[in-house]
Amino acid sequence: MDWTWYLFRFEGRINRAKYWLAGLIIVCWMAFLAGLMALTTKIISGAAPGTFGFSIDDTFELVDPSSLRSAAGKFRNGEWLSATILAPQIFHAVGTLLFLWVYAATSIKRLHDRDKSGWWMVPFFVIPGLYQQLGDRLGDFYTAGFFGLVVGLLALWGLVEMYCLRGSPWTNRFGADPLPKIQTRSRSEPRASPRWDQQSEVEFVPHSAGPSPGAHVKRGHE
């Protein structure tokens, strides 16, 4: 398998099994990078960081004004100069962008397998992510409830489409079916009949009392 194409490129198709595998790879990478970050921070500052974790949804903090104001305040106060804060933030930024790239690349190829454009990531991923980050600020209960219902249905639809349904069983506009084909004979294809073998149908009978020797054609069994 071409792992560079599989994890980082956006063209082509992948089936359900490879999409599930990509999710497992992302989770393993998250655990590895979190452990590496904790070890690095411990070596640099002598103290392990506090709560730390990765989430692809953390990318939506970039469009959250309150999160940006909090980050700017920490920078002005010099808090980010501390190794116990700076090192985790660097790991978090690099790791989140890496995992987001892999998630987007594999998700778009899975959408291609369903004969859908990569723009379907907007209702399946972007809108639910924005709602999770900003939904508590909608204010009105009914408005928040309505948007929550719509977003929940979109997220469920995306989950079924990408994790549960098989891809197009033919070559679509994004490429050939990634599943191997089993060659089978079509019902309409005529059966090949065995060729007539003259030697197996003709035999020579030795001389005996009775008809003169010669070639006789064997008759089929009654």
Sequence and secondary structure as in RCSB ss.txt:
>XXXX:A:sequence
MDWTWYLFRFEGRINRAKYWLAGLIIVCWMAFLAGLMALTTKIISGAAPGTFGFSIDDTFELVDPSSLRSAAGKF
RNGEWLSATILAPQIFHAVGTLLFLWVYAATSIKRLHDRDKSGWWMVPFFVIPGLYQQLGDRLGDFYTAGFFGLV
VGLLALWGLVEMYCLRGSPWTNRFGADPLPKIQTRSRSEPRASPRWDQQSEVEFVPHSAGPSPGAHVKRGHE
>XXXX:A:secstr
  HHHHHH  SS   HHHHHHHHHHHHHHHHHHHHHHHHHHHHHHSS  SS    GGGGGGGG HHHHHHHHHHH
HTTGGGSHHHHHHHHHHHHHHHHHHHHHHHHHHHHHHHTT  GGGHIIIIIHHHHHHHHGGG   HHHHHHHHHH
HHHHHHHHHHHHHTS   SS BTTBS SS       TTS        HHHHEEE    SSS   EEE     
